[in-house]
Amino acid sequence: MTQMAIPAQEDLEYNISWERVLRVGTGKITLKRTKDSYLLEMSAKSARFFDLFFKVRDQFRSIVPLDFSSFKLYEKRIREGRYRRHDYVTYDPLHGVVTYRKNGDPMPDLSVSPPVFDPFSILFAYRFTCPKDSNCTLVATDGKHIDEVEVRLIKREEITVKAGTFSTIKVQPVWRRMQGVFRKKKGGHIYIWFEERPPYRPIKMEAEIFIGKIVAELSVSS
């Protein structure tokens, strides 16, 4: 299913700001190839001073096969203020079964044929499997719902962040039922700026959440 070479390892760090005015934390996205799969991880951590008002410690983990044909495992640990959430989702592509535990409690299984991705690995599926000159639709699940997620191509533009100036592709992921990685507010948007050339690194992310617009911009890459 993959259309391009995928890096064996990738480490990306981000500065996170509120309304691009107040720096509120840092984030990290990593990719690492193992013997038979890719381990994908993302974390977000609020700055020390912001912890006094709204402490954030979010972690996401996905495991996908080397050909990005579907996801194998998705884990989400959310700590935002007083809100806590732990999701653990696995997928058996041979039998098309999604199993889901929410805060340790088993939830009803879902049935869906491959390919299907989770709310985090779908970003990598777009990077490595979708054409970059048109919209792309991918099937994804958060364990509770199954959605056709349309990644809409908005425009191409040059942007400047701490890591440098990049030619980018601005896209908007749109889903109807699934809970995404970002808990955007109702009616809010999510935009992602991917590097215009392979390996299409995510340079900038913007989401409207309940406390306002949060922006993550690439600061370090290796």
C-alpha positions in Angstrom: 0.0 0.0 0.0 2.9 2.4 0.6 3.9 4.7 -2.2 7.2 6.0 -1.0 10.2 5.1 1.2 9.5 5.6 4.9 12.3 6.7 7.2 13.7 4.1 9.5 13.6 6.6 12.4 12.3 10.1 12.8 12.3 12.5 15.8 10.3 15.7 15.5 9.9 18.3 18.3 7.3 21.1 18.4 6.7 24.3 20.3 3.0 24.6 21.3 1.4 28.0 21.7 -2.0 29.4 22.4 -3.2 31.7 19.6 0.5 31.9 18.4 0.9 34.4 21.2 1.6 32.5 24.5 3.9 29.5 24.5 2.1 26.9 26.6 4.1 23.6 26.1 6.1 21.3 23.9 5.3 18.2 21.8 7.1 15.4 20.2 6.4 12.9 17.4 8.6 9.9 16.8 8.7 7.1 14.2 10.9 4.0 14.6 11.1 0.9 12.4 11.2 -2.4 14.2 11.6 -5.9 12.7 8.0 -6.2 11.4 6.3 -2.9 12.2 6.6 0.8 12.8 6.2 2.3 16.3 4.6 5.7 16.2 4.5 7.9 19.3 3.3 11.4 20.1 3.3 13.4 23.3 2.3 16.8 24.5 3.4 18.5 27.7 2.4 21.8 29.1 5.0 24.3 30.3 5.7 24.5 34.0 4.0 27.8 34.5 0.9 26.7 32.6 0.7 23.6 34.8 -0.6 25.8 37.5 -3.7 26.6 35.4 -4.2 23.6 33.1 -1.8 20.7 33.3 -1.4 18.6 30.1 0.3 15.3 29.8 -1.0 13.5 26.7 0.5 10.4 25.1 -0.4 8.5 22.0 1.1 5.3 20.6 0.3 3.3 17.4 1.8 0.2 15.9 1.4 -0.4 12.1 2.8 -3.1 9.8 5.7 -2.1 7.5 3.4 -1.8 4.5 1.0 0.5 6.3 -1.9 -1.8 5.3 -3.8 -1.1 8.6 -3.0 -0.4 12.2 -2.3 -3.1 14.8 -2.6 -1.2 18.1 -3.6 2.3 19.3 -3.2 3.6 22.8 -4.2 7.0 24.1 -3.4 8.4 27.6 -5.0 11.8 28.2 -4.4 14.0 31.2 -5.8 17.5 30.7 -6.7 19.4 33.9 -9.0 17.1 35.8 -9.9 15.1 32.7 -8.4 11.6 32.5 -8.8 9.0 29.7 -7.1 5.8 28.7 -8.0 4.1 25.4 -6.5 0.8 24.3 -7.6 -0.4 20.8 -6.3 -3.4 18.8 -7.2 -4.5 15.3 -7.1 -8.0 13.8 -7.1 -7.5 10.0 -7.4 -11.3 9.3 -10.8 -11.4 11.0 -11.6 -7.6 10.7 -12.3 -7.2 14.4 -11.6 -4.1 16.5 -11.3 -4.5 20.3 -11.5 -1.6 22.6 -10.9 -0.9 26.3 -11.9 2.4 27.7 -10.2 3.2 31.1 -9.7 -0.6 31.5 -13.3 -1.5 30.8 -14.1 -3.7 27.7 -16.4 -2.2 25.1 -18.3 -3.8 22.3 -16.2 -5.1 19.4 -16.5 -3.5 15.9 -16.2 -5.2 12.5 -14.5 -3.5 9.7 -12.5 -4.8 6.7 -8.9 -3.5 6.1 -7.4 -1.0 5.4 -8.4 0.9 8.6 -6.3 3.2 10.8 -6.5 4.8 14.2 -6.8 8.6 14.9 -3.0 8.9 15.2 -1.6 6.5 12.5 -4.0 8.0 9.9 -1.7 11.0 9.8 1.2 8.8 8.8 -1.1 6.9 6.3 -1.8 10.2 4.6 1.9 11.0 4.5 3.0 7.8 3.1 0.1 6.4 1.0 -2.0 9.3 -0.3 -1.4 11.5 -3.4 -0.6 15.1 -2.5 -2.4 16.8 -5.4 -6.0 16.0 -4.5 -8.3 15.0 -1.5 -7.8 11.6 0.0 -10.3 9.5 2.0 -9.1 6.9 4.6 -11.1 4.7 6.9 -10.3 5.0 10.6 -11.6 4.0 14.0 -11.2 5.2 17.6 -12.6 1.9 18.9 -16.1 3.3 19.4 -16.9 4.5 15.8 -15.8 3.8 12.3 -15.4 6.8 10.0 -14.4 7.7 6.5 -12.0 10.5 7.1 -11.6 12.9 4.2 -8.2 14.7 4.2 -9.0 17.9 2.1 -6.2 19.6 0.3 -6.6 23.4 1.1 -3.6 25.0 -0.6 0.2 25.1 -1.0 2.0 27.8 0.9 5.4 28.7 2.3 5.6 29.0 6.1 8.3 29.9 8.5 8.7 28.1 11.9 11.6 27.8 14.3 13.0 24.9 12.4 13.2 27.0 9.2 11.2 28.0 6.1 9.3 25.3 4.3 7.1 24.8 1.2 4.0 23.0 2.5 0.7 21.4 1.7 -2.1 22.6 4.0 -4.8 20.0 4.6 -7.9 19.6 6.7 -8.9 16.2 8.1 -12.6 15.9 8.4 -14.5 13.2 10.3 -18.1 12.9 11.4 -18.3 10.5 14.3 -14.8 9.4 15.4 -12.9 11.0 18.3 -9.7 12.3 16.9 -6.3 12.8 18.5 -7.2 16.5 19.2 -10.4 17.1 21.2 -11.5 20.0 19.0 -14.5 22.0 20.0 -17.8 21.4 18.2 -17.6 23.1 14.8 -13.9 23.8 15.2 -11.3 23.0 12.6 -8.0 21.2 12.5 -5.4 22.1 9.9 -2.0 20.4 9.2 0.8 21.7 7.1 2.9 18.9 5.6 6.2 19.4 4.0 5.7 19.6 0.2 8.4 17.0 -0.6 9.0 13.5 0.8 9.0 12.4 3.5 6.2 15.0 4.0 7.0 15.8 7.6 4.2 17.6 9.6 5.6 21.2 10.0 2.6 22.8 11.7 -0.7 21.8 13.3 -3.5 24.0 14.3 -6.7 23.0 16.2 -9.6 24.9 17.7 -10.2 23.3 21.1 -12.4 24.5 24.1 -9.7 26.8 25.5 -9.0 28.4 22.1 -6.7 27.9 19.1 -3.7 25.7 19.8 -0.8 25.8 17.3 2.2 23.3 17.2 5.2 24.3 15.1 8.2 22.3 14.3 11.3 23.4 16.3 13.7 20.5 15.9 13.9 17.5 13.5 16.3 14.6 13.2 
